[in-house]
Amino acid sequence: MRKWHKYMLTVCVITLMLTPLRVLATDSHDAYIEEKGEEFKRMLHLLTEQYAGDEVHREVLFKAAMDGMFEELDTYSTFYTKNQKEAFIEAVSGEFVGIGVYMELDGDYPKIQQPLPKSPALKAGVKPEDLIIAINGESTKGLSLNEVASKVKGKEGTQVNITFRRGDDEFTLELTRQLIKISAVESEDIQTLFPSLSDSKARQINYIKVNSINENVATDMVPYVEKAKKKGVKYLILDLRDNLGGYVDTGVDLCNLLIPKGPVLHFINKEGRKHTYRSELEKAPFELVVLTNENTASASEFIAAAVKESGIGVTVGETTYGKGVAQYIWNFSSDYAFKLTMEEFLSRDGNKINKIGVTPDYEVIVPNLIVSPERLFLDDEMEEVKDVELILDYLGYDINKPDFVYDQKTESAITKFQEKHQLRAYGVTDYPTLEMLNEKLVERINEKDIQLEKALDVILSKMNKN
């Protein structure tokens, strides 16, 4: 079953739609820009020459000025240093040179979440929960994950000495950096997910999880598609939950494996000029059921929409994030680059996605964790009330349709929840109650994937009709 990680991703929904790099033209004749450019030069000169406080390097001032301009744009447009741009490209490419681990911060030190398959770290015996306490003899205490990653990465074939702490033991490993390719596609046997499913029905269904639309997604998908066709699979569950998007071109390539001939999406720029990306697939190999949630974003949204609007399948889950704009990366100079929103994209049928999302054919909502420290009382009206009611409903408590009003049914349900979990039972959603609601929500989600179960129900219903 799908493990709970939605709460980690809700803050990470950034632009992940890229197109090939372009070079910025510099021959502007706009008088206003020329005037302000001269003013900027004078200001930068004045600050570097006359400022009497602690010394601030002119490059720092320049970067701060650029960041300030981009803050006035949408959340997807960003000014980058060379290293920041390379880190962003690497994040969506699915490839990097390193030791092959997922990390998270655990107090003052980075902790291994999971070594990647066939990675130098895994081969050397690195395990989940190991702490990285030093890299090449230098302590990692207090470093950010980006700082740690930059020290671990390097040229392919070079060595890095990493000191780990496992419980009370410390040990140092010399690891050889190698090119790591992260598969964008994973598959799981449907009978592993649903052991009670009969062999005859299981043979007709495949489940594939697409984690990102990176450079390798279509290439990674091909063997799964070919194997499924040879097996005679008729139905494919395509899981796009928590897929933050990726490259337009490879997203279109993926559509060419699954979606019948026709438009995939339409790009429209500021002047209204339209460009259409198309699938050339003569016949779709499977009927599709696509799983989406509120973190299905960007390129994964136009794929979900194309499935719906082509008639080859349906979507199950939640309305998607609603990022329907595309960015281009421009090389500004040898030291700087920027990512700029330049086009909006519409779905196969020309429907708007930006700030709207793609609505599922079968809505199945999985509640979010509650982060509010507010105590909630009878007759309160606020957004947090609906979050609480969604969890109560998900856990099986009797409430009215989730809304923003803390009514008597909500109070009664909270009292029963508090009684069951040995909390003070008085109907007020206090901090210990919020913590327990979150804990029980995570447990239930890890036990039972109701969105995936609904996808299977949809397929079984189709089978019965056929």
C-alpha angles and dihedrals in degrees: 000000000000112000119230113260103130093111091060093053103046090081093047103062100127132146113294103167114106137174130190118302119266132196118241116243113228104190099100118159096187106134094207093053091047091051094048090044090059090048090052091051091051092048093049090049092048094050095047093047103038110026108115100193127088110321115271117193115235091235089059090051092048093050091048091052092050092047089052092055093049091049087067091059127069122298092259098060113087139172114224140195113223091262093047091051092049091049091052093048089048091050093059098033095070091226134096140148113245144089096296111247140134111227139191133180117261107186108301097348139061114251128205111246095180138337111232120245114274091003125143088246094054093045090052093053101256110162138197112274093031111136121223103222100167141014117203088345095307118118118246093203110136096003121136120242090252090054091049092047092051090054094047095048123074144127118334112264096022123120131241126189113219126185115210133192117213111180105307094340127093125195137167125224129193105219127188113225116234139176108276119203115193113208112234091202132063130176132198128192109258092224090056087057093041110024094179093059112113120246093242093056095038090057089063097052134069129183120209127177117205108199099184141351094243130153092279102044099103093041090049091049097052098078091048091051094046093047091049092050091051090051091052096245111176103181130047126193105207110196112206096161114137089006104143094193132243138190122011095216096052090043088057090046089054090052089053088063097050115016125072124247116297142070119333099186141336126230119210122187131203092277093050095254110154131212122183127207114205143196115229095192108133096203130012111236097215145022106249135218110188121201115213137173137177089281094057097110146171115338092016088057096059088049091053091047092049090054091053097042096044090057092233093115152340136252127237129193130032138346108275126247098266106233104151101158129095130218133209124206115227125195102228096180139325089286104036142044137169140209114222133187105236108154142032120220128214129201127261090276093042097260121152117250104173113105088353108065129196115298115222122240088224113032115212112166123203108196123239123238113265115244099173117115090202121120111228124216139185111291094017113144115202143114093262090064091064091050090054093046092050090055093046090050091048090051091052103257120147110251137141118261106304111266139143096276122097097215132172093274089055091049091048092049092049090050091053090047091051092048092050093052099041095251127138100286107215105117097252116122099228129170097274088050092050090051092050092047089054092047094051092044092056091047092051094047091051090049098046132023101202094181093055090045090054090051090055091047090054091052094046089051090053090049092052091051091050 
